[in-house]
Amino acid sequence: MSDQVANVYEVTIDETVTRGGRDYQRVLARTPWFEGPTDLASVFRQALGSRLESGAGTAFVTEKVAIVAAGATVDASTVKVGRIAKVAAKFVRPLGDDVSQNVPTRWQFVANRIGMPRFLFACVAAGVTRPFGVRGTFYKIAGPEARDLDGMHGRYAQTLLPRLAETQALELVTELESQLGTPVAIVDVNDRSGSIRAVSRGGLPAAELLSVLSDNPMGQRYQSTPVGWIRPLS
């Protein structure tokens, strides 16, 4: 993993992958690091060029970049952290190398979003079930506001990246398709799991897209390959 932030647009992966007996062309493009609201249509054009003109594939962007580009981030300094969030954060066991999961600001933000009663119930339930080897209880109760929250690490150390609402994600991909003339999807895939947030009309089915991206070719953090294109092959 390189710690160098990309400052150019370039295709870094153009390969054929097979899923379910079907071949797909999978393209990944490197982009600059986005710090604020960005014209995503322009990003796609610069990163993928003439591939978009064929209309034969589905372009995609990671949700993190979509959140930043849409200006939907939250300044962490605006979140007033209380005692309960500080205590709860001490019991969080980060998955992988994402140490930001036990940052109190994240949990205060979750509590603010879902309400303190539900937050406390999720914490208590997790504490009760963990000794029996049950994992993920907190996230099952707290829901996607907790499970899909990102930020507070790396270049976004002072920024929260809350998940896009379903309607917001769908509006974004629909608008991008109208600008680009090709289907667009917003994806959220990491080394543990993944989901497709939205696909514009005419794009590959969500399950098919997720299958093609199941090995997380975008990578994490400094790979800087948040946009790509998938085309089914004959």
Secondary structure, DSSP 8 states (H G I E B T S, - for coil): -------S-EEEEEEEEEETTEEEEEEEEE-----S---HHHHHHHHHGGGGGG--SEEEEEHHHHHHHTT--EEGGGS---HHHHHHHTT----TT-GGGG-HHHHHHHHHHH-HHHHHHHHHHHHHHGGGT---HHHHHH-HHHHT-EESSGGGTTEEE----HHHHHHHHHHHHHHHSS-EEEEEE-SS-EEEEEE-TTS--HHHHHHHTTT-TT-SGGG---EEEEEE--
